[in-house]
Amino acid sequence: MARQEKKQGQQNSAASRNEMAGMDLHSMRERAHSMGIDGSSKMSEDQLRKAMMMINKGTDPMMAKQEAKGNM
């Protein structure tokens, strides 16, 4: 069962990366806001992408933002 859950998590991450790859920066910021990342206008595209992937894996949005910005 654990292998199946891990495989599902990897598939979800891959799907999220593919979705984000086709987004423009404005769309990424809107999506980040809807995911609970406030103040995303001060984040780079790479930071946003990293934070959103962390949230998809279960990290708290504010922790993901801080870690993506290197504040931890």
PDB file with SEQRES, HELIX, SHEET and CRYST1 records, atoms N, CA, C and O in Angstrom:
SEQRES   1 A   72  MET ALA ARG GLN GLU LYS LYS GLN GLY GLN GLN ASN SER          
SEQRES   2 A   72  ALA ALA SER ARG ASN GLU MET ALA GLY MET ASP LEU HIS          
SEQRES   3 A   72  SER MET ARG GLU ARG ALA HIS SER MET GLY ILE ASP GLY          
SEQRES   4 A   72  SER SER LYS MET SER GLU ASP GLN LEU ARG LYS ALA MET          
SEQRES   5 A   72  MET MET ILE ASN LYS GLY THR ASP PRO MET MET ALA LYS          
SEQRES   6 A   72  GLN GLU ALA LYS GLY ASN MET                                  
HELIX    1 AA1 ALA A    2  ALA A   21  1                                  20    
HELIX    2 AA2 LEU A   25  SER A   34  1                                  10    
HELIX    3 AA3 SER A   40  LYS A   42  5                                   3    
HELIX    4 AA4 GLU A   45  ASN A   56  1                                  12    
HELIX    5 AA5 PRO A   61  LYS A   69  1                                   9    
CRYST1    1.000    1.000    1.000  90.00  90.00  90.00 P 1           1          
ATOM      1  N   MET A   1       0.821  -1.202   0.000  1.00  0.00           N  
ATOM      2  CA  MET A   1       0.000   0.000   0.000  1.00  0.00           C  
ATOM      3  C   MET A   1       0.863   1.264   0.000  1.00  0.00           C  
ATOM      4  O   MET A   1       0.548   2.224  -0.702  1.00  0.00           O  
ATOM      5  N   ALA A   2       1.937   1.272   0.773  1.00  0.00           N  
ATOM      6  CA  ALA A   2       2.790   2.457   0.850  1.00  0.00           C  
ATOM      7  C   ALA A   2       3.419   2.763  -0.504  1.00  0.00           C  
ATOM      8  O   ALA A   2       3.563   3.927  -0.878  1.00  0.00           O  
ATOM      9  N   ARG A   3       3.793   1.714  -1.242  1.00  0.00           N  
ATOM     10  CA  ARG A   3       4.369   1.930  -2.572  1.00  0.00           C  
ATOM     11  C   ARG A   3       3.365   2.585  -3.496  1.00  0.00           C  
ATOM     12  O   ARG A   3       3.706   3.466  -4.285  1.00  0.00           O  
ATOM     13  N   GLN A   4       2.121   2.144  -3.389  1.00  0.00           N  
ATOM     14  CA  GLN A   4       1.070   2.703  -4.239  1.00  0.00           C  
ATOM     15  C   GLN A   4       0.856   4.181  -3.925  1.00  0.00           C  
ATOM     16  O   GLN A   4       0.686   4.994  -4.833  1.00  0.00           O  
ATOM     17  N   GLU A   5       0.866   4.529  -2.628  1.00  0.00           N  
ATOM     18  CA  GLU A   5       0.684   5.928  -2.227  1.00  0.00           C  
ATOM     19  C   GLU A   5       1.851   6.773  -2.706  1.00  0.00           C  
ATOM     20  O   GLU A   5       1.650   7.895  -3.171  1.00  0.00           O  
ATOM     21  N   LYS A   6       3.075   6.249  -2.602  1.00  0.00           N  
ATOM     22  CA  LYS A   6       4.251   6.982  -3.059  1.00  0.00           C  
ATOM     23  C   LYS A   6       4.180   7.205  -4.563  1.00  0.00           C  
ATOM     24  O   LYS A   6       4.478   8.296  -5.048  1.00  0.00           O  
ATOM     25  N   LYS A   7       3.786   6.171  -5.299  1.00  0.00           N  
ATOM     26  CA  LYS A   7       3.663   6.290  -6.753  1.00  0.00           C  
ATOM     27  C   LYS A   7       2.610   7.338  -7.108  1.00  0.00           C  
ATOM     28  O   LYS A   7       2.809   8.134  -8.026  1.00  0.00           O  
ATOM     29  N   GLN A   8       1.485   7.340  -6.381  1.00  0.00           N  
ATOM     30  CA  GLN A   8       0.427   8.314  -6.628  1.00  0.00           C  
ATOM     31  C   GLN A   8       0.935   9.724  -6.356  1.00  0.00           C  
ATOM     32  O   GLN A   8       0.635  10.650  -7.110  1.00  0.00           O  
ATOM     33  N   GLY A   9       1.703   9.891  -5.283  1.00  0.00           N  
ATOM     34  CA  GLY A   9       2.267  11.201  -4.963  1.00  0.00           C  
ATOM     35  C   GLY A   9       3.220  11.684  -6.043  1.00  0.00           C  
ATOM     36  O   GLY A   9       3.233  12.867  -6.385  1.00  0.00           O  
ATOM     37  N   GLN A  10       4.021  10.764  -6.581  1.00  0.00           N  
ATOM     38  CA  GLN A  10       4.934  11.126  -7.657  1.00  0.00           C  
ATOM     39  C   GLN A  10       4.158  11.522  -8.908  1.00  0.00           C  
ATOM     40  O   GLN A  10       4.543  12.460  -9.605  1.00  0.00           O  
ATOM     41  N   GLN A  11       3.074  10.817  -9.195  1.00  0.00           N  
ATOM     42  CA  GLN A  11       2.255  11.154 -10.363  1.00  0.00           C  
ATOM     43  C   GLN A  11       1.604  12.513 -10.182  1.00  0.00           C  
ATOM     44  O   GLN A  11       1.527  13.296 -11.129  1.00  0.00           O  
ATOM     45  N   ASN A  12       1.129  12.805  -8.964  1.00  0.00           N  
ATOM     46  CA  ASN A  12       0.523  14.111  -8.693  1.00  0.00           C  
ATOM     47  C   ASN A  12       1.544  15.228  -8.852  1.00  0.00           C  
ATOM     48  O   ASN A  12       1.230  16.286  -9.397  1.00  0.00           O  
ATOM     49  N   SER A  13       2.773  14.997  -8.375  1.00  0.00           N  
ATOM     50  CA  SER A  13       3.823  16.001  -8.502  1.00  0.00           C  
ATOM     51  C   SER A  13       4.159  16.254  -9.961  1.00  0.00           C  
ATOM     52  O   SER A  13       4.346  17.399 -10.374  1.00  0.00           O  
ATOM     53  N   ALA A  14       4.235  15.183 -10.738  1.00  0.00           N  
ATOM     54  CA  ALA A  14       4.531  15.324 -12.171  1.00  0.00           C  
ATOM     55  C   ALA A  14       3.429  16.098 -12.862  1.00  0.00           C  
ATOM     56  O   ALA A  14       3.702  16.946 -13.712  1.00  0.00           O  
ATOM     57  N   ALA A  15       2.183  15.814 -12.505  1.00  0.00           N  
ATOM     58  CA  ALA A  15       1.055  16.534 -13.104  1.00  0.00           C  
ATOM     59  C   ALA A  15       1.109  18.005 -12.729  1.00  0.00           C  
ATOM     60  O   ALA A  15       0.842  18.866 -13.568  1.00  0.00           O  
ATOM     61  N   SER A  16       1.448  18.305 -11.488  1.00  0.00           N  
ATOM     62  CA  SER A  16       1.540  19.690 -11.044  1.00  0.00           C  
ATOM     63  C   SER A  16       2.651  20.425 -11.775  1.00  0.00           C  
ATOM     64  O   SER A  16       2.478  21.578 -12.171  1.00  0.00           O  
ATOM     65  N   ARG A  17       3.800  19.760 -11.959  1.00  0.00           N  
ATOM     66  CA  ARG A  17       4.900  20.389 -12.692  1.00  0.00           C  
ATOM     67  C   ARG A  17       4.481  20.693 -14.118  1.00  0.00           C  
ATOM     68  O   ARG A  17       4.802  21.757 -14.648  1.00  0.00           O  
ATOM     69  N   ASN A  18       3.768  19.767 -14.744  1.00  0.00           N  
ATOM     70  CA  ASN A  18       3.321  19.979 -16.118  1.00  0.00           C  
ATOM     71  C   ASN A  18       2.326  21.130 -16.197  1.00  0.00           C  
ATOM     72  O   ASN A  18       2.374  21.924 -17.137  1.00  0.00           O  
ATOM     73  N   GLU A  19       1.430  21.228 -15.227  1.00  0.00           N  
ATOM     74  CA  GLU A  19       0.468  22.332 -15.196  1.00  0.00           C  
ATOM     75  C   GLU A  19       1.190  23.666 -15.040  1.00  0.00           C  
ATOM     76  O   GLU A  19       0.873  24.633 -15.732  1.00  0.00           O  
ATOM     77  N   MET A  20       2.150  23.715 -14.140  1.00  0.00           N  
ATOM     78  CA  MET A  20       2.868  24.959 -13.878  1.00  0.00           C  
ATOM     79  C   MET A  20       3.759  25.356 -15.046  1.00  0.00           C  
ATOM     80  O   MET A  20       4.002  26.543 -15.262  1.00  0.00           O  
ATOM     81  N   ALA A  21       4.243  24.391 -15.791  1.00  0.00           N  
ATOM     82  CA  ALA A  21       5.130  24.696 -16.915  1.00  0.00           C  
ATOM     83  C   ALA A  21       4.421  25.530 -17.970  1.00  0.00           C  
ATOM     84  O   ALA A  21       5.056  26.339 -18.645  1.00  0.00           O  
ATOM     85  N   GLY A  22       3.126  25.347 -18.121  1.00  0.00           N  
ATOM     86  CA  GLY A  22       2.376  26.072 -19.136  1.00  0.00           C  
ATOM     87  C   GLY A  22       1.770  27.372 -18.646  1.00  0.00           C  
ATOM     88  O   GLY A  22       1.087  28.055 -19.409  1.00  0.00           O  
ATOM     89  N   MET A  23       2.003  27.733 -17.389  1.00  0.00           N  
ATOM     90  CA  MET A  23       1.396  28.937 -16.824  1.00  0.00           C  
ATOM     91  C   MET A  23       2.293  30.154 -17.030  1.00  0.00           C  
ATOM     92  O   MET A  23       3.519  30.055 -16.985  1.00  0.00           O  
ATOM     93  N   ASP A  24       1.659  31.304 -17.258  1.00  0.00           N  
ATOM     94  CA  ASP A  24       2.432  32.536 -17.249  1.00  0.00           C  
ATOM     95  C   ASP A  24       2.568  32.985 -15.786  1.00  0.00           C  
ATOM     96  O   ASP A  24       1.897  32.451 -14.903  1.00  0.00           O  
ATOM     97  N   LEU A  25       3.421  33.947 -15.545  1.00  0.00           N  
ATOM     98  CA  LEU A  25       3.723  34.366 -14.180  1.00  0.00           C  
ATOM     99  C   LEU A  25       2.478  34.883 -13.451  1.00  0.00           C  
ATOM    100  O   LEU A  25       2.289  34.605 -12.266  1.00  0.00           O  
ATOM    101  N   HIS A  26       1.641  35.625 -14.153  1.00  0.00           N  
ATOM    102  CA  HIS A  26       0.415  36.145 -13.533  1.00  0.00           C  
ATOM    103  C   HIS A  26      -0.479  34.996 -13.072  1.00  0.00           C  
ATOM    104  O   HIS A  26      -1.008  35.034 -11.961  1.00  0.00           O  
ATOM    105  N   SER A  27      -0.651  33.992 -13.897  1.00  0.00           N  
ATOM    106  CA  SER A  27      -1.475  32.832 -13.537  1.00  0.00           C  
ATOM    107  C   SER A  27      -0.878  32.076 -12.360  1.00  0.00           C  
ATOM    108  O   SER A  27      -1.598  31.596 -11.484  1.00  0.00           O  
ATOM    109  N   MET A  28       0.448  31.976 -12.351  1.00  0.00           N  
ATOM    110  CA  MET A  28       1.109  31.303 -11.228  1.00  0.00           C  
ATOM    111  C   MET A  28       0.863  32.051  -9.928  1.00  0.00           C  
ATOM    112  O   MET A  28       0.617  31.438  -8.889  1.00  0.00           O  
ATOM    113  N   ARG A  29       0.932  33.385  -9.983  1.00  0.00           N  
ATOM    114  CA  ARG A  29       0.690  34.184  -8.780  1.00  0.00           C  
ATOM    115  C   ARG A  29      -0.749  34.024  -8.290  1.00  0.00           C  
ATOM    116  O   ARG A  29      -0.989  33.933  -7.086  1.00  0.00           O  
ATOM    117  N   GLU A  30      -1.698  33.990  -9.214  1.00  0.00           N  
ATOM    118  CA  GLU A  30      -3.102  33.785  -8.836  1.00  0.00           C  
ATOM    119  C   GLU A  30      -3.292  32.414  -8.192  1.00  0.00           C  
ATOM    120  O   GLU A  30      -3.975  32.280  -7.176  1.00  0.00           O  
ATOM    121  N   ARG A  31      -2.677  31.400  -8.801  1.00  0.00           N  
ATOM    122  CA  ARG A  31      -2.801  30.051  -8.257  1.00  0.00           C  
ATOM    123  C   ARG A  31      -2.136  29.964  -6.892  1.00  0.00           C  
ATOM    124  O   ARG A  31      -2.668  29.332  -5.981  1.00  0.00           O  
ATOM    125  N   ALA A  32      -0.977  30.593  -6.746  1.00  0.00           N  
ATOM    126  CA  ALA A  32      -0.277  30.595  -5.461  1.00  0.00           C  
ATOM    127  C   ALA A  32      -1.151  31.246  -4.392  1.00  0.00           C  
ATOM    128  O   ALA A  32      -1.232  30.748  -3.269  1.00  0.00           O  
ATOM    129  N   HIS A  33      -1.793  32.338  -4.729  1.00  0.00           N  
ATOM    130  CA  HIS A  33      -2.687  33.010  -3.780  1.00  0.00           C  
ATOM    131  C   HIS A  33      -3.831  32.089  -3.376  1.00  0.00           C  
ATOM    132  O   HIS A  33      -4.180  32.018  -2.198  1.00  0.00           O  
ATOM    133  N   SER A  34      -4.416  31.389  -4.332  1.00  0.00           N  
ATOM    134  CA  SER A  34      -5.528  30.486  -4.024  1.00  0.00           C  
ATOM    135  C   SER A  34      -5.063  29.293  -3.183  1.00  0.00           C  
ATOM    136  O   SER A  34      -5.869  28.660  -2.502  1.00  0.00           O  
ATOM    137  N   MET A  35      -3.767  28.992  -3.232  1.00  0.00           N  
ATOM    138  CA  MET A  35      -3.213  27.896  -2.434  1.00  0.00           C  
ATOM    139  C   MET A  35      -2.809  28.359  -1.036  1.00  0.00           C  
ATOM    140  O   MET A  35      -2.408  27.541  -0.207  1.00  0.00           O  
ATOM    141  N   GLY A  36      -2.910  29.651  -0.768  1.00  0.00           N  
ATOM    142  CA  GLY A  36      -2.612  30.169   0.564  1.00  0.00           C  
ATOM    143  C   GLY A  36      -1.290  30.891   0.685  1.00  0.00           C  
ATOM    144  O   GLY A  36      -0.861  31.205   1.796  1.00  0.00           O  
ATOM    145  N   ILE A  37      -0.628  31.166  -0.442  1.00  0.00           N  
ATOM    146  CA  ILE A  37       0.644  31.901  -0.408  1.00  0.00           C  
ATOM    147  C   ILE A  37       0.337  33.380  -0.599  1.00  0.00           C  
ATOM    148  O   ILE A  37       0.070  33.829  -1.713  1.00  0.00           O  
ATOM    149  N   ASP A  38       0.376  34.131   0.497  1.00  0.00           N  
ATOM    150  CA  ASP A  38       0.146  35.571   0.420  1.00  0.00           C  
ATOM    151  C   ASP A  38       1.453  36.276   0.101  1.00  0.00           C  
ATOM    152  O   ASP A  38       2.521  35.794   0.477  1.00  0.00           O  
ATOM    153  N   GLY A  39       1.387  37.395  -0.579  1.00  0.00           N  
ATOM    154  CA  GLY A  39       2.568  38.173  -0.901  1.00  0.00           C  
ATOM    155  C   GLY A  39       3.424  37.556  -1.981  1.00  0.00           C  
ATOM    156  O   GLY A  39       4.643  37.727  -1.977  1.00  0.00           O  
ATOM    157  N   SER A  40       2.812  36.843  -2.903  1.00  0.00           N  
ATOM    158  CA  SER A  40       3.584  36.159  -3.943  1.00  0.00           C  
ATOM    159  C   SER A  40       4.177  37.120  -4.974  1.00  0.00           C  
ATOM    160  O   SER A  40       4.999  36.712  -5.794  1.00  0.00           O  
ATOM    161  N   SER A  41       3.772  38.384  -4.942  1.00  0.00           N  
ATOM    162  CA  SER A  41       4.310  39.353  -5.906  1.00  0.00           C  
ATOM    163  C   SER A  41       5.798  39.616  -5.665  1.00  0.00           C  
ATOM    164  O   SER A  41       6.501  40.113  -6.544  1.00  0.00           O  
ATOM    165  N   LYS A  42       6.260  39.278  -4.474  1.00  0.00           N  
ATOM    166  CA  LYS A  42       7.671  39.485  -4.144  1.00  0.00           C  
ATOM    167  C   LYS A  42       8.509  38.234  -4.397  1.00  0.00           C  
ATOM    168  O   LYS A  42       9.701  38.212  -4.092  1.00  0.00           O  
ATOM    169  N   MET A  43       7.892  37.201  -4.951  1.00  0.00           N  
ATOM    170  CA  MET A  43       8.598  35.941  -5.191  1.00  0.00           C  
ATOM    171  C   MET A  43       8.919  35.784  -6.669  1.00  0.00           C  
ATOM    172  O   MET A  43       8.159  36.222  -7.533  1.00  0.00           O  
ATOM    173  N   SER A  44      10.048  35.157  -6.948  1.00  0.00           N  
ATOM    174  CA  SER A  44      10.402  34.874  -8.336  1.00  0.00           C  
ATOM    175  C   SER A  44       9.575  33.694  -8.845  1.00  0.00           C  
ATOM    176  O   SER A  44       8.917  32.995  -8.075  1.00  0.00           O  
ATOM    177  N   GLU A  45       9.625  33.496 -10.136  1.00  0.00           N  
ATOM    178  CA  GLU A  45       8.899  32.372 -10.737  1.00  0.00           C  
ATOM    179  C   GLU A  45       9.400  31.044 -10.170  1.00  0.00           C  
ATOM    180  O   GLU A  45       8.596  30.162  -9.870  1.00  0.00           O  
ATOM    181  N   ASP A  46      10.706  30.893 -10.019  1.00  0.00           N  
ATOM    182  CA  ASP A  46      11.263  29.657  -9.468  1.00  0.00           C  
ATOM    183  C   ASP A  46      10.829  29.448  -8.018  1.00  0.00           C  
ATOM    184  O   ASP A  46      10.524  28.326  -7.613  1.00  0.00           O  
ATOM    185  N   GLN A  47      10.801  30.520  -7.247  1.00  0.00           N  
ATOM    186  CA  GLN A  47      10.364  30.418  -5.860  1.00  0.00           C  
ATOM    187  C   GLN A  47       8.898  30.006  -5.788  1.00  0.00           C  
ATOM    188  O   GLN A  47       8.526  29.165  -4.970  1.00  0.00           O  
ATOM    189  N   LEU A  48       8.062  30.598  -6.644  1.00  0.00           N  
ATOM    190  CA  LEU A  48       6.654  30.233  -6.673  1.00  0.00           C  
ATOM    191  C   LEU A  48       6.469  28.763  -7.031  1.00  0.00           C  
ATOM    192  O   LEU A  48       5.704  28.043  -6.389  1.00  0.00           O  
ATOM    193  N   ARG A  49       7.176  28.341  -8.053  1.00  0.00           N  
ATOM    194  CA  ARG A  49       7.076  26.949  -8.503  1.00  0.00           C  
ATOM    195  C   ARG A  49       7.476  25.991  -7.377  1.00  0.00           C  
ATOM    196  O   ARG A  49       6.793  24.999  -7.124  1.00  0.00           O  
ATOM    197  N   LYS A  50       8.581  26.298  -6.712  1.00  0.00           N  
ATOM    198  CA  LYS A  50       9.053  25.449  -5.619  1.00  0.00           C  
ATOM    199  C   LYS A  50       8.039  25.411  -4.474  1.00  0.00           C  
ATOM    200  O   LYS A  50       7.738  24.341  -3.945  1.00  0.00           O  
ATOM    201  N   ALA A  51       7.521  26.566  -4.097  1.00  0.00           N  
ATOM    202  CA  ALA A  51       6.554  26.630  -2.997  1.00  0.00           C  
ATOM    203  C   ALA A  51       5.272  25.867  -3.339  1.00  0.00           C  
ATOM    204  O   ALA A  51       4.735  25.152  -2.494  1.00  0.00           O  
ATOM    205  N   MET A  52       4.786  26.014  -4.558  1.00  0.00           N  
ATOM    206  CA  MET A  52       3.555  25.321  -4.940  1.00  0.00           C  
ATOM    207  C   MET A  52       3.760  23.808  -4.967  1.00  0.00           C  
ATOM    208  O   MET A  52       2.861  23.055  -4.591  1.00  0.00           O  
ATOM    209  N   MET A  53       4.921  23.363  -5.402  1.00  0.00           N  
ATOM    210  CA  MET A  53       5.186  21.925  -5.402  1.00  0.00           C  
ATOM    211  C   MET A  53       5.252  21.400  -3.967  1.00  0.00           C  
ATOM    212  O   MET A  53       4.794  20.291  -3.690  1.00  0.00           O  
ATOM    213  N   MET A  54       5.814  22.184  -3.068  1.00  0.00           N  
ATOM    214  CA  MET A  54       5.877  21.768  -1.666  1.00  0.00           C  
ATOM    215  C   MET A  54       4.487  21.688  -1.059  1.00  0.00           C  
ATOM    216  O   MET A  54       4.197  20.772  -0.288  1.00  0.00           O  
ATOM    217  N   ILE A  55       3.623  22.638  -1.400  1.00  0.00           N  
ATOM    218  CA  ILE A  55       2.247  22.618  -0.894  1.00  0.00           C  
ATOM    219  C   ILE A  55       1.513  21.392  -1.423  1.00  0.00           C  
ATOM    220  O   ILE A  55       0.746  20.762  -0.695  1.00  0.00           O  
ATOM    221  N   ASN A  56       1.746  21.057  -2.680  1.00  0.00           N  
ATOM    222  CA  ASN A  56       1.119  19.866  -3.252  1.00  0.00           C  
ATOM    223  C   ASN A  56       1.559  18.592  -2.542  1.00  0.00           C  
ATOM    224  O   ASN A  56       0.852  17.585  -2.568  1.00  0.00           O  
ATOM    225  N   LYS A  57       2.720  18.637  -1.912  1.00  0.00           N  
ATOM    226  CA  LYS A  57       3.223  17.477  -1.172  1.00  0.00           C  
ATOM    227  C   LYS A  57       2.791  17.508   0.294  1.00  0.00           C  
ATOM    228  O   LYS A  57       3.116  16.598   1.057  1.00  0.00           O  
ATOM    229  N   GLY A  58       2.050  18.565   0.694  1.00  0.00           N  
ATOM    230  CA  GLY A  58       1.502  18.613   2.047  1.00  0.00           C  
ATOM    231  C   GLY A  58       2.119  19.623   2.983  1.00  0.00           C  
ATOM    232  O   GLY A  58       1.742  19.675   4.154  1.00  0.00           O  
ATOM    233  N   THR A  59       3.052  20.429   2.514  1.00  0.00           N  
ATOM    234  CA  THR A  59       3.681  21.441   3.358  1.00  0.00           C  
ATOM    235  C   THR A  59       2.726  22.609   3.574  1.00  0.00           C  
ATOM    236  O   THR A  59       1.975  22.982   2.672  1.00  0.00           O  
ATOM    237  N   ASP A  60       2.758  23.176   4.764  1.00  0.00           N  
ATOM    238  CA  ASP A  60       1.967  24.363   5.083  1.00  0.00           C  
ATOM    239  C   ASP A  60       2.367  25.498   4.130  1.00  0.00           C  
ATOM    240  O   ASP A  60       3.556  25.693   3.876  1.00  0.00           O  
ATOM    241  N   PRO A  61       1.391  26.249   3.601  1.00  0.00           N  
ATOM    242  CA  PRO A  61       1.711  27.304   2.625  1.00  0.00           C  
ATOM    243  C   PRO A  61       2.744  28.331   3.094  1.00  0.00           C  
ATOM    244  O   PRO A  61       3.630  28.702   2.323  1.00  0.00           O  
ATOM    245  N   MET A  62       2.650  28.786   4.319  1.00  0.00           N  
ATOM    246  CA  MET A  62       3.602  29.795   4.786  1.00  0.00           C  
ATOM    247  C   MET A  62       5.000  29.196   4.976  1.00  0.00           C  
ATOM    248  O   MET A  62       6.002  29.866   4.721  1.00  0.00           O  
ATOM    249  N   MET A  63       5.068  27.945   5.420  1.00  0.00           N  
ATOM    250  CA  MET A  63       6.360  27.267   5.544  1.00  0.00           C  
ATOM    251  C   MET A  63       6.970  27.061   4.165  1.00  0.00           C  
ATOM    252  O   MET A  63       8.174  27.242   3.979  1.00  0.00           O  
ATOM    253  N   ALA A  64       6.138  26.683   3.199  1.00  0.00           N  
ATOM    254  CA  ALA A  64       6.620  26.470   1.828  1.00  0.00           C  
ATOM    255  C   ALA A  64       7.159  27.775   1.258  1.00  0.00           C  
ATOM    256  O   ALA A  64       8.197  27.784   0.597  1.00  0.00           O  
ATOM    257  N   LYS A  65       6.458  28.876   1.512  1.00  0.00           N  
ATOM    258  CA  LYS A  65       6.908  30.178   1.017  1.00  0.00           C  
ATOM    259  C   LYS A  65       8.251  30.549   1.618  1.00  0.00           C  
ATOM    260  O   LYS A  65       9.162  30.969   0.905  1.00  0.00           O  
ATOM    261  N   GLN A  66       8.376  30.394   2.937  1.00  0.00           N  
ATOM    262  CA  GLN A  66       9.619  30.745   3.602  1.00  0.00           C  
ATOM    263  C   GLN A  66      10.782  29.892   3.109  1.00  0.00           C  
ATOM    264  O   GLN A  66      11.877  30.397   2.863  1.00  0.00           O  
ATOM    265  N   GLU A  67      10.532  28.593   2.969  1.00  0.00           N  
ATOM    266  CA  GLU A  67      11.601  27.705   2.520  1.00  0.00           C  
ATOM    267  C   GLU A  67      11.984  27.995   1.061  1.00  0.00           C  
ATOM    268  O   GLU A  67      13.163  27.967   0.709  1.00  0.00           O  
ATOM    269  N   ALA A  68      10.992  28.271   0.226  1.00  0.00           N  
ATOM    270  CA  ALA A  68      11.268  28.572  -1.185  1.00  0.00           C  
ATOM    271  C   ALA A  68      12.077  29.870  -1.321  1.00  0.00           C  
ATOM    272  O   ALA A  68      12.907  30.001  -2.221  1.00  0.00           O  
ATOM    273  N   LYS A  69      11.827  30.816  -0.425  1.00  0.00           N  
ATOM    274  CA  LYS A  69      12.559  32.084  -0.472  1.00  0.00           C  
ATOM    275  C   LYS A  69      13.910  31.982   0.227  1.00  0.00           C  
ATOM    276  O   LYS A  69      14.711  32.915   0.168  1.00  0.00           O  
ATOM    277  N   GLY A  70      14.168  30.853   0.888  1.00  0.00           N  
ATOM    278  CA  GLY A  70      15.438  30.661   1.562  1.00  0.00           C  
ATOM    279  C   GLY A  70      15.514  31.295   2.926  1.00  0.00           C  
ATOM    280  O   GLY A  70      16.605  31.583   3.417  1.00  0.00           O  
ATOM    281  N   ASN A  71      14.367  31.518   3.552  1.00  0.00           N  
ATOM    282  CA  ASN A  71      14.324  32.167   4.862  1.00  0.00           C  
ATOM    283  C   ASN A  71      14.314  31.170   6.014  1.00  0.00           C  
ATOM    284  O   ASN A  71      13.915  31.518   7.125  1.00  0.00           O  
ATOM    285  N   MET A  72      14.742  29.953   5.771  1.00  0.00           N  
ATOM    286  CA  MET A  72      14.735  28.958   6.851  1.00  0.00           C  
ATOM    287  C   MET A  72      16.120  28.439   7.089  1.00  0.00           C  
ATOM    288  O   MET A  72      16.320  27.592   7.960  1.00  0.00           O  
TER     289      MET A  72                                                      
END                                                                             
